[in-house]
Amino acid sequence: MTRPHASAHAKRRLRQRTGIGARSADRMIRRVMNRGIAHKDLTGDLRRWADGQAMQRHCTPVIYGQKLYIFGGSTLITVLNVPPDLIGQIPKR
């Protein structure tokens, strides 16, 4: 498997939306890939919203915390905040 990494856009979004700096980005991406909630484990409105976000970019969505991480292969493309009305639907781990 290829080592996960972030695009330049994703590094800016990590900093902006999570407070994670560029030097910690690779460590955070590995954590998201290992501990995040996969698309197949989502249901209802949350799954439909994640599908819509991922389909726009032809990528794979993963939820970690209250953020949606969009991956293209092993590259993090962007990070989005889960809408407040859908946060309660995130499965507990």
N, C-alpha and C positions, 0 to 999 in steps of 0.2 A: 504494500500500500504506500502511496505517496505521502510524504509528510504534509500535514495540513498547514495552510498559510492563508494570509489575508491579502486581498487586493488593496490598493492605495485608498480606494473609496471606502472599503470596509474598515480600514484603520481609522479613517476620519470619523465614520459613524460609531465605531466602538468608543472612541474618545468622547464624542458628542453625547451619545445616548446611554453609555454605561460608566463613563469616567475612567475606562481602562486605557492606559497609554500604549503607544506603539511597541515599546519594549516588552510589555506583558501580553501583547496580542496573541502570539503563538501559543503561550501557555493557556490562555483563556479559550482559544479555539479547540485545543485538545480536550479541555474539560467539557466544553459544549458537546463535542462529538462523542465523548465517552459517557457522559451523564445526562445529556439532554433527552427530551421526550420526542421520539420519532413521530413522523407524520402518521404512521399506521396506528398509533396509540391515541390519536385525537378523535373527538366525536363532535357531532352537532354543528352549531354555528362557528365554533372555534376552528373546526376542521375546514369548513367551507371558506372561512376567511383566510386561513393559511394556504388552502388550495389556490385561491385567487391571487394571493401575493406571489406564490411560487410559480404559478402558470404564466404570469406576466413575464417572468424571467427565465422560464424553462429550467427550473432548479429544484433543489430539495429543501423543504423547511424543517427546522429543528427548534423546539422551544426549550429554553433554559431560563429559569427565573421568570420574569415577566417580559421577556424579549423573544422575538422570532428571529432566528439566524437563518439566512438563506445561503445555501452552499451550492456551488457548481462543481461537482466532483469533490476534491479535497480543498478547494479554494472558497473561502468565505467571501461572498459577494456584497452583502449588506446586512444591517441589523435594524429591526423595526420594533417599536413598542407595541405590545399587545393592547388593543383598545380596552379601556376600563370596564366596559360592560361584558367583556369576554374573559377577564382575568379569573373569575370564579369558576370557569369551566376547565381551567388547566388541571390535568390530573396530578394528584399528589404522589410524590415518590418517597 
